[in-house]
Amino acid sequence: MRLSGLLSFFSSDLAIDLGTATTLVYLRGRGIVVVEPSIVARNRVTNRVEAVGARAKEMLGKTPGNIEAIRPMKDGVIADFEVTERMLDYFIKKAHGRTLFIRPRIVISVPSEITQVEKRAVKDTALKAGASEVYLIEQAMAAAIGAGLPITEPSGNMIVDIGGGTSDVAVISLAGVVYSRSVRVAGNEMDEAIIQYIKKKYNLLIGERSAEQIKMEIGSAYPLEEPLTMEIKGRDLVEGVPKHLTISDEEIREALAETISTIVDAVRNALERTPPELSADIMDTGIILAGGGSLLKNLDKRLREETGLPVAHAEDPGSAVARGTGMMLTNIDLLRKIAIA
């Protein structure tokens, strides 16, 4: 047996949902073994990586001058190759629970409108991080598989996957993507919209982590039955001192209005461009939501209101893409059909 064959024999294949906000790693035979923020803390002086994932996220907004917290993924694609390689290397070793020389085959999910250059960058980065082979599949397809949709049947299935950097909308039939659209507006954009709204309205500066907390606790896409409020803390931009105030769900809905409209428009465009026969199927099966961003309160209600179609969440929406990508490790025939590179 050749050395590469021997190494492949001892390796454990991995599936990676390489997200802008969170990276999930699925280990063949064990399921999802890593769920960590896609963040790296690096020393500016020595260029040394100080922390990756959850430990690096804790440092966001709190690092001394010589340490920077970097998000190497932007809008679902690699913005910093070197840092992404180190992050992937860390996650691959963590997934295997050891640091021996491992050369796994890796399946990675990527946004549907990724360019050839971006595809090449993802593959090269994974190979440099220790992969023996790399397959890429579209996030929306992975989400549909993870959600348990009958993607190989001759019927239309619509999936909307809202992650950290991109929202992917796709209509799938016979294991192929009939229509797909990726908008670079998702969870991170929502956080930024909240930061800007509070800054403009109250002259109060809040950090990324606070904005994410606000979104999760009182953010919504459609009026709530019971109004919610939350006390927030930040820095007064006029007086330069710490300050706290109470905000309502209605204000945050206003802050998120533009972002939500962009996602809703992407869904409506997909429905308009879907062939009539498949549209009839979608009227019966409805729209399936996946991705962490889809957990925004009443987003399903808003889509139901705008499209008139049934809308439901995939089971555990945040891990649907990782589960679907992972399922391809044991279905090589389907993987070859749906792989985009």
C-alpha positions in Angstrom: 0.0 0.0 0.0 1.3 3.4 -1.0 2.0 5.9 1.8 -1.0 8.2 0.8 -3.3 5.1 0.8 -2.0 4.1 4.2 -2.6 7.6 5.6 -6.1 7.7 4.0 -6.9 4.3 5.6 -6.1 5.6 9.1 -7.7 9.0 8.6 -11.2 10.0 9.6 -13.1 11.9 7.0 -14.6 15.2 7.9 -17.4 17.5 6.8 -17.0 21.2 7.5 -19.6 24.0 7.5 -17.1 26.8 7.2 -19.3 29.7 8.3 -18.7 33.4 8.6 -19.9 33.4 12.2 -19.5 29.7 13.3 -17.6 26.6 12.1 -19.1 23.2 12.6 -17.1 20.0 12.0 -18.8 16.6 11.4 -16.6 13.5 12.0 -17.6 10.4 10.1 -19.2 7.9 12.4 -19.5 10.4 15.3 -21.5 13.3 14.1 -20.9 17.0 14.9 -17.8 17.2 17.2 -16.8 20.9 16.9 -19.1 23.9 17.1 -16.9 27.1 17.5 -17.0 30.7 16.4 -14.9 31.4 13.3 -12.6 33.8 15.1 -8.8 33.8 15.6 -6.9 35.9 18.1 -3.4 36.8 16.7 -0.5 38.7 18.2 0.3 41.6 15.9 4.0 41.7 16.9 4.9 38.0 16.7 2.2 37.0 14.2 1.5 34.1 16.6 -2.0 32.7 17.0 -3.0 33.1 20.6 -6.5 31.5 20.5 -9.0 30.1 18.1 -12.8 29.6 18.3 -14.6 30.2 21.6 -11.5 31.4 23.5 -10.8 33.9 20.7 -14.5 35.1 20.8 -14.2 35.9 24.5 -11.4 38.3 23.6 -13.6 40.2 21.0 -13.5 43.9 21.9 -11.4 43.2 25.0 -7.9 42.6 23.5 -4.8 44.6 24.4 -3.2 46.6 21.5 -0.9 43.9 20.5 -3.6 41.2 20.0 -6.2 41.4 17.3 -9.4 39.2 17.1 -9.9 38.4 13.4 -12.9 36.9 11.6 -11.0 35.3 8.6 -14.3 34.6 6.8 -16.4 37.4 5.3 -19.7 37.0 3.6 -19.2 33.2 3.6 -15.9 33.2 1.8 -12.2 33.5 2.8 -11.0 37.0 3.5 -7.7 36.0 5.1 -6.1 32.9 3.7 -3.3 32.4 6.2 -5.5 32.8 9.3 -8.2 30.6 7.8 -5.6 27.9 7.2 -4.5 28.1 10.9 -8.1 28.0 12.0 -8.9 25.0 9.9 -5.8 23.2 11.1 -6.9 23.8 14.7 -10.5 22.5 14.0 -9.3 19.4 12.1 -7.0 18.5 15.0 -9.6 19.2 17.6 -12.2 17.0 15.7 -9.7 14.1 15.8 -8.8 14.8 19.4 -5.1 14.4 18.6 -2.3 16.1 16.7 -0.9 13.2 14.8 -0.3 13.6 11.1 -3.8 13.2 9.7 -4.8 13.5 6.1 -8.7 13.3 6.0 -10.9 13.7 3.0 -13.0 16.8 3.6 -16.4 17.9 2.3 -16.9 21.7 2.7 -20.2 23.6 2.2 -19.9 27.0 0.5 -22.4 29.7 -0.6 -24.2 29.1 -3.9 -22.9 32.1 -5.7 -19.2 31.5 -4.9 -16.8 32.4 -7.7 -14.2 30.1 -9.3 -11.5 32.1 -7.6 -13.2 31.7 -4.2 -13.7 27.9 -4.8 -10.0 27.5 -5.5 -9.2 29.5 -2.4 -11.3 27.3 -0.1 -9.9 24.1 -1.6 -6.3 25.3 -1.4 -6.7 26.4 2.1 -8.2 23.0 3.2 -5.4 21.2 1.4 -2.7 23.3 3.1 -4.5 22.6 6.5 -4.0 18.9 5.9 -6.8 17.5 3.7 -6.0 14.7 1.3 -9.0 15.5 -1.0 -11.5 18.3 -0.9 -15.1 18.3 -2.2 -17.3 21.5 -2.2 -21.1 21.4 -2.0 -23.6 24.3 -2.0 -24.8 25.3 1.5 -28.5 25.3 0.4 -28.1 21.8 -0.9 -26.4 20.7 2.3 -29.1 22.3 4.4 -31.9 20.5 2.4 -30.1 17.2 2.9 -29.7 17.9 6.6 -33.3 18.9 6.9 -34.4 15.6 5.5 -35.9 16.9 2.3 -36.4 14.3 -0.5 -33.9 16.0 -2.8 -33.5 13.1 -5.2 -37.3 12.9 -6.0 -38.8 14.7 -9.0 -40.5 17.3 -6.9 -39.7 20.8 -5.9 -38.2 21.6 -2.5 -37.4 25.1 -1.3 -34.8 25.8 1.3 -33.8 29.1 2.8 -30.5 28.9 4.7 -29.6 32.0 6.8 -26.2 31.9 8.2 -23.8 34.5 9.6 -22.5 36.0 6.3 -24.9 34.8 3.6 -28.5 33.9 3.1 -28.9 31.1 0.5 -32.3 30.4 -1.2 -32.6 27.4 -3.4 -35.2 25.3 -5.2 -34.0 21.7 -5.5 -35.3 18.7 -7.6 -33.8 15.4 -8.7 -30.6 16.1 -6.7 -30.0 19.3 -8.7 -30.4 23.0 -8.0 -33.1 24.4 -10.3 -32.6 27.9 -8.9 -30.3 29.4 -6.3 -29.5 32.8 -5.0 -27.1 33.9 -2.4 -27.3 37.3 -0.8 -24.5 38.5 1.4 -26.9 39.7 4.0 -27.5 37.5 7.1 -26.9 37.3 10.9 -23.7 39.5 10.9 -25.5 42.2 8.9 -28.3 42.1 11.5 -25.8 42.7 14.3 -24.2 45.6 12.4 -27.7 47.1 11.7 -28.4 47.1 15.5 -25.1 48.7 16.3 -25.7 51.5 13.7 -29.3 52.1 14.8 -28.4 52.5 18.5 -25.5 54.7 17.6 -27.6 57.0 15.4 -30.7 57.1 17.7 -29.0 57.2 21.1 -25.4 58.2 20.5 -24.5 55.0 22.3 -21.7 52.7 21.0 -22.2 49.0 21.7 -20.0 46.1 20.7 -20.6 43.0 18.4 -21.3 40.7 21.3 -23.9 43.0 22.7 -25.6 43.5 19.4 -25.8 39.7 18.9 -27.3 39.4 22.4 -29.9 42.0 21.6 -30.8 40.3 18.3 -31.2 36.9 20.1 -33.2 38.2 23.0 -35.6 40.8 21.5 -35.0 40.8 17.8 -37.9 39.9 15.5 -39.1 40.1 11.9 -42.8 40.5 12.7 -44.6 42.1 15.6 -44.6 39.9 18.8 -47.6 38.9 20.8 -46.0 40.2 24.0 -43.8 43.3 23.8 -40.2 42.8 25.0 -37.6 45.2 26.4 -34.0 44.9 27.3 -31.5 47.0 29.2 -28.3 47.6 27.2 -24.9 49.1 28.2 -22.4 50.9 26.0 -20.3 54.1 25.8 -22.0 57.5 25.4 -20.4 59.1 22.3 -21.1 62.6 23.5 -19.8 62.4 27.1 -17.5 59.4 26.6 -18.7 57.6 29.7 -20.4 54.2 30.2 -24.2 54.5 30.0 -27.2 52.1 30.0 -30.7 52.4 28.6 -33.8 50.3 27.9 -34.8 49.4 24.3 -37.9 47.7 22.9 -38.5 44.9 20.4 -40.2 47.5 18.2 -37.0 49.5 17.9 -34.9 46.5 17.0 -37.5 45.4 14.4 -37.1 48.9 12.9 -33.3 48.5 13.0 -33.5 45.1 11.2 -36.2 46.2 8.7 -33.8 46.6 5.7 -31.9 43.4 6.3 -35.1 41.3 6.6 -36.6 42.9 3.5 -33.5 41.9 1.5 -33.9 38.2 2.6 -37.7 38.3 2.0 -37.1 39.7 -1.5 -34.6 36.9 -2.3 -37.3 34.4 -1.4 -39.9 36.1 -3.5 -37.5 36.3 -6.5 -36.8 32.5 -6.2 -40.6 31.8 -6.2 -41.1 34.0 -9.3 -38.3 32.2 -11.2 -39.4 28.6 -10.2 -41.0 26.5 -13.1 -44.8 26.2 -12.6 -44.7 22.4 -12.0 -42.2 22.8 -9.1 -44.1 25.8 -7.8 -47.1 23.6 -7.3 -45.0 21.2 -5.2 -43.7 24.1 -3.1 -47.3 25.2 -2.4 -47.8 21.8 -0.8 -44.5 21.3 0.9 -43.8 25.0 1.8 -40.5 26.7 2.6 -38.0 25.1 5.0 -35.8 27.4 7.0 -32.3 26.5 8.2 -29.2 28.2 9.6 -28.8 30.1 12.9 -30.1 33.4 11.4 -33.5 31.7 10.7 -34.1 31.5 14.5 -34.9 35.3 14.5 -38.3 35.5 16.2 -41.3 35.5 13.9 -39.2 35.3 10.7 -41.3 32.3 9.7 -44.5 34.4 10.3 -43.1 37.2 8.2 -42.3 34.9 5.3 -45.8 33.2 5.6 -47.4 36.6 5.5 -45.3 37.7 2.4 -45.6 34.5 0.3 -48.8 32.9 1.5 -46.9 29.6 1.7 -46.5 27.2 4.7 -43.1 27.9 6.4 -41.4 25.6 8.8 -38.0 25.2 10.5 -35.7 22.3 9.9 -34.9 20.3 13.0 -32.1 22.0 14.8 -31.7 24.7 12.1 -28.2 25.8 13.2 -26.6 22.4 12.4 -28.7 21.4 9.3 -25.8 22.4 6.9 -23.2 20.5 8.9 -25.5 17.4 9.2 -26.2 17.5 5.4 -22.6 17.9 4.5 -21.7 15.1 6.9 -24.2 12.7 5.4 -22.2 13.0 2.1 -19.3 11.2 3.7 -21.2 8.0 3.5 -23.0 8.6 0.2 -20.2 9.1 -2.3 -22.4 8.6 -5.3 -24.7 11.5 -4.3 -21.6 13.6 -3.3 -20.2 13.2 -6.9 -23.5 14.3 -8.3 -23.9 17.4 -6.2 -20.2 18.5 -5.7 -19.5 21.8 -7.4 -15.7 21.4 -7.5 
